[in-house]
């Protein structure tokens, strides 16, 4: 347990030293939140809540999607390209502890991002929600990120970190756009609406939007996200196994 704790701590420190990660996953979503809530009235009613709260959830979801897919993918890719595993065998740490540390460090980091964005935006924009509502929304956004961590493992099949990072950015931004995180789906063309409501980005944010409006998360939303998790993880494992045979 002590080894797992120390390894997780090391991974956290390493991620915070990555300026690219800090800018793209934390600073950029907050900048866009500031722009969108300044150009559009924050008190505008939308989906049973106010725009300033609705878009805060959207940008928090986008931030976690981006950080999870990109960071997980690049970290695993670096492990594959460099002789980390052989080096680790000489240390008193088990293989599962190392990968669990990867997972835990990302989950801790995602939790910090949620607290940071929620705290700053709530005080700046005077978003009034009960403590229980904040906790429910934060817990969903934090826990339901699992499918995107699985997608990150799939991203690690690329040959270079530049290619992996580029694909991860395009994938998460595309999922956010078509999923209605940047603009509500009901304002988009009918075809985009029809496709977007089934995408993982929309389902992920939909759960938080439902809690924000005082509603329950549907079993369909949970089931489809679990299905995406299974799809991404199995696709990743099969692709890695295929590449190992080449």
Secondary structure as UniProt FT lines:
FT   HELIX           2..16
FT   HELIX           19..22
FT   HELIX           23..27
FT   HELIX           28..39
FT   TURN            42..43
FT   STRAND          45..46
FT   TURN            47..48
FT   STRAND          49..50
FT   HELIX           51..81
FT   TURN            82..83
FT   HELIX           84..88
FT   TURN            89..92
FT   HELIX           95..125
FT   HELIX           131..143
FT   TURN            144..145
FT   HELIX           146..155
FT   TURN            156..157
FT   HELIX           161..178
FT   TURN            179..180
FT   HELIX           185..187
FT   HELIX           190..196
FT   TURN            197..198
FT   HELIX           200..212
FT   TURN            213..214
FT   HELIX           219..245
//
